[in-house]
Amino acid sequence: MKKLKNFFNASVFSSTTQFRSDSDDGTYLKDVKKFLDDYSSFKNFKRFKNYNKILEHLSFETGKKYLDLIYKRDKSFISKGLILHEMDKLGNPVKYIYGEMNFSPTTLRYIKVTQDIKLLFGGKFKSIVEIGGGYGGQLIANDIYLKIDNYTVFDLDDVNMLIKKYVNSFFTNLNFNAISLNQYKVENIDLVISNYAFSELPKSVQIYYLEKVLKYASRGYLTLNCLNKKDRLNKTELLKLFPEGEFIKEIPKTGDHNLIFVWGHNKKKLKDYFINT
């Protein structure tokens, strides 16, 4: 019986240690597999404890800071985001009341990131690539606010299946695919984005993404949370690779060392709406 218990409690990893993301802790993928196999779990996946370590863990206060920033820039912006209430109905996330609205704080972060993108890069894109798609929340927010022809998400195989399952529960305007980097055919990209995931990869994997994806992107928006770690591309290296790039403060700040790195952006909008370092 003990052996059977250990089998069902065993950790699930995507690869060998040297290629693992920081979020690939053995429990994350185990939960993802459960969401794919069991519809009851999928309906409530945003409540799973181990999954919450990676996603859907933001507090009411952090959500309020996102909302305040969105309002400060453009109070009418959030009205279109009310459509995202539908997104919050799937997965049963923890939601809070903000005035007359009832939102998951994570959804408010997705809206804030989309607002960042629209300010810095405009609203029309032939192609967007996202490194680390979570369950597809950022994709859906971007689809609502931006005009995008093609959207590619890179993630682990099982996570890609979850993204497809989640996103295909809604109607989107864009064409999307969720694939592994090995499946990707190199092409020019309008914008590459990442909410922390690129930063959490070992440097060897970051360089692989650099060679196949980032250097083909005319514009980029990367939220980075591991710049202080040794086995990562650092600020100096990123600026050498993208000389026109700039680091801006993450507001609200969700980690002591967090920064956002952008290139190919509207410098006037950055000056008006963001704080660079």
N, C-alpha and C positions, 0 to 999 in steps of 0.2 A: 504493500500500500504506500509506503514511504517513497519508493522508487517511482510509482505512478504519480504521486503528488508532485515530486520534483520535475517529472516530465512536463506536466501541465503548467508548472510555474517557471519553466526554463526561459531564459532571456532569448530574444531574437535579434540578431544583428544583420546589417546589410552586407558587410564585407569584413576583411581583416582590419586589425586595429589601425594601421597606418593610413587607411583611406576613409576612416569614419568621421562623420560630422560630430560636433559636440552634442547634438540632440539625439544621436544614434546610441542610446544608452541601454538598449536591450529590452526596455519596457515599451517604448514608443511604437516600434513596429509590431510588437505583440498585440497591442491594442488595435492598431490599424487593421491587422489581419482579422481581428474579431468583428470590426465594423463591416468588413467586406463579406464575411460569412454569415452574419446574423443580423437580420433586418431590425430587430428590436434594439440591438446595440447601436446600429447606425442611426436610428431615430433619436438616440440620446447621446451620441458620441462626444458632444462638446462638454459633457458632464464627467467623463472618465478621469479619474485622479491622475494617472500617469500621463495621459494625453494633455491634461491641463498644464503640466510642467512646461510644455512646448508651446501650446496654443490655448486661447480662451482663459487666460489666468489674470487678466487685468482687473484692477479694482474700480469701484465707482468713481473714486477721486481722479484716477488717471483718465477715465472716460470723460469726466467733466472738463479736464484740462484740454483734451482733444476738441471737445465741443466748443469750448470758449474760444480756442484758436480759430476754428472754422468760422464761427460767428464774427470774430473780430475782422477777419479778412473779407468775408462776404456772407451776410446773414441769409441771403436767399439760396445759398449753395446747398444747405442741408435739406431744403424742401424736396429736391429731386431724390435725395438719399432716403426719403421715407419709403421708397420702393424697396429698400433693403430690409424693411421689416419682414418681408417674405423670407429673406435669407435667414433671419433670426428664428423663424419658425421651424426650420429643419436642423436637427441636431440638439435641440433643447438647451441652448446656452443659458448661462446666468445673465439676466437682464436687469437693468435698473431704470427707474423713472427719472428722466431729465425734463423738468417742466411738464409739457403735455406729451412728451415722447417716451417711448419705452425701448431702449436699445441695449444690446450687448456692447460693452466698452471696446471689445475687439473690432466690432463693426465700425465704431466711430474712428478707430485707428485706420481702418481701411479707407474710410472716406477722407480722412486727413491726408493720407499718403496720395490719394488720387488728386486732391486739391493741390498738393505740392507739385505733382506732375503737370497738372494743367497750367499752373502759374509759371513753372520753369521751362516747359517744353511745348506748350500749346495743347490743342485738343484733338488733333488728327494724326493718325499713325497708320502707315501701311503694315508695320510689324512691330510687335512688342515681344520680348523674351523675358520671362521671369525665372530666376534661379531660386528654387525652393518654393513650391506653391501652396504648402499647407494642405488645406482642403479646397482651395479655389476661391476663397473669400475676396482676395485682392483682385483677382480676375473679374469677378462679378461687379465689384465696385467700379473698376475701370471701364467695364462694358457699359455701365449705366451713364457715366459722366463723359466718356471720351468716345470718339469715333475711331474704331480700330478694325482693320481688315483681318489681320491674322495674329494670333496670340499663341505662343509656345511656352509651355511650362516644363522645366527640368526638375525631376525629383527621383526618388527611389521607386522601383517598379510597383511595389504595393501601394505606396502613397499616390502614385499616378493613377492607379485604379480607383482609389478613394476620390481623387479630384474629379475624375470622369463621372463617377457615380453621383457626386454632389452637384457638379455643374450641370450635368444632364437632367437634373431634377427641375431646372429652370429653362426658360427660353433666353437665348443670348443673340445679340446682333453680330457678333464676331465669329470667325472660324477659329477653333482652338484645337490644340493637341497637347497631351501630356506624355512626355517621353524621357528616356534616359539620354545622357549626353552622347553615348556611343551610337544612338540611333539618329543623331542630328546631322543633316547635310549642311555644311557651312555656307552661309549666305550673308549679305549685308542686312543690318538690323537698324531700324529707326531708334529704338530705345531698349536698353537692358535695365531691368530693375531687380532688386532683391531686398526683402525685409529680413535682415540678419543672416539668412542661410549661407550666402557666399562667405561672409565673415567667419562662420563657424566651421568651415572646411579646412583641412590641413593645407599647408602651402603648396604641396605637390599637386593637390587636386585643384586649388585655385589657379595654378599656372595652366593646368589642362583646360579649365574654363576660359582663361585668358586667351589661349592660343586658338580655341575653337569658336569662342563667342564674343568676349568683350572687345577684342581688337577689331571686330567687324561691326561694332555698334557706334554709330555717329553720336549717340547721346547715352548718358547713363545716370542712374539714381540708385545708389547702394547705401542702405542703412547698415552700419558696421558696429558690432558689439564686442569684437575680440581683437582690436588693434593693439592691445597691450600684451598679447600672447606672443611667444617667441616664434612658433611655427605658423606664422601668418604673414601675408604681404603687409608691410607697414606703411605709414603715411608717406615717407620719403620714396619708397618704391612705387606706390600708386601715382604720385605726382610725376615721377620720372616716366612712367608708362603713359600718363595722360597729362601733359604739361599745362593744358588749359583748364584742368580740373580744379575744383575748389572744395574744401571741407566746410560744412556748415553745422551748426549746433542742432542736435535733436531736441525738439521742443514739442511736448514735455519730455524731459530726459528720463529714460527708462533704465539706464545703467550708467555707472560712473564714467566709463570710458567710451560711451557711444557717440558716434559722429555720423553724418551723412556725407557721402562723397558724390559729387555730380560733375559731369562734363557735357559740353555741347548745349549748355543752358542759356537762358535769357539773363544776362548779367544785371540788367536794370531791375528786373523782377526780383532777382536774388537780393539786391541791395534794398529794395523797398519792403520785401516781405520776410526775409530770412536774416539770420545772424551768422556771418562767416567767422572762422577761427583765426 
